[in-house]
């Protein structure tokens, strides 16, 4: 891929036994007053919901500690992050969950 532009989906992770944390990046197109991050397992079941507030426009990084809402660590396997946000304007924002590079 030398000299080519690549785009990777950062919304998916593969959790291995012994993993402590996982970093996830997303882009807010404008300032957001309310942000919801949802972690789902391979079957689509919600395992963790995180609420954040008052983040600025631009690339954001979130570190998931591997814990589920029930306080138990998530098992090894495939997981997906999704982000929804409400802008300062009160409207839902279109969130980009990817990283680009060359």
N, C-alpha and C positions, 0 to 999 in steps of 0.2 A: 504493500500500500504506500510505497514511497512516492511522495509528491501528490497523493490523493487526499481528498477531504473525507473524514470518517465521521459518522454519527453513531453513538452508542446509547442504548436504552439504560439509563441509570436507575430505572424504577424497579428493576429485578435484581435480586441477590440470591446467592446460594449459600446458606448457612451451613458451616461445617461443625462437627463436634469440637468443642473447645473454643469456638469463636466467642469473643467478648463483646465487640461492638461492630456496627456496620454504618458506614457513611453514605449519605444519600444527598444528591444535589437537585435543586429545582430552581426555576427562574420565575420571579414575580414581575409581571409587566408594568405594575404600578405599586405604590405603597398599599399594604393590606392591613386592615383592622382586625381581621379574624382569619386564622389559618387552621385547617384540620388535616392532620396526617393520619392516614389509615394504613396499617400493615395487615395484609391478608396472606393466608397460607396457599399452598398449591391448589386446594379445592375451592378457594375463594372465600373461605371463612375468615371473618374479622378476628384477629388475635390481639391487636393493639390499636387504640385510638388516642391520639395526642392533640391537644388544643394549644395553639400559640396565639399571641396577639401582637399587634403593632410592629410589623416588619417593613423595612424599606424596600423599594423597588430594586430589582437586580437578582443576581445569583445568591442563593441561600444554601447553607449546608446544615443538614440535620444528622445527628449521630444517634442511632437506635442502640440501646443497651442490650437488646436481645430478650427483653422481658415481655411477657404477655400481660394483658389487663388483669388477669387473675393472680399476678405476682410470681408465676412460675416462668423459668427460662424456656424459650422456644426451642423445639427440637431441631436437629439438623434437617435441612430440606430447602425447597424453593419457596421464596417469599416475594411479595410485590408491595411496593409503596405506591400510594396515590395521595395526591394533595388537592384539596379544594380551598378556595380563599375568597373572601369578600374584600373588595377594595375600599379605599376611603370614600369612594363615590357611592358605596352601598350596593354595587353590582358585583356579580360573580366574575372572577378573573379566569382567564385562560392560562393554565399553568403548563410550563414546558418541563418535562422530566428527562432531560438528555444532556449529554456532553458532546461537544464537537471538537475536532482537532485535525491536524494534518501530519 
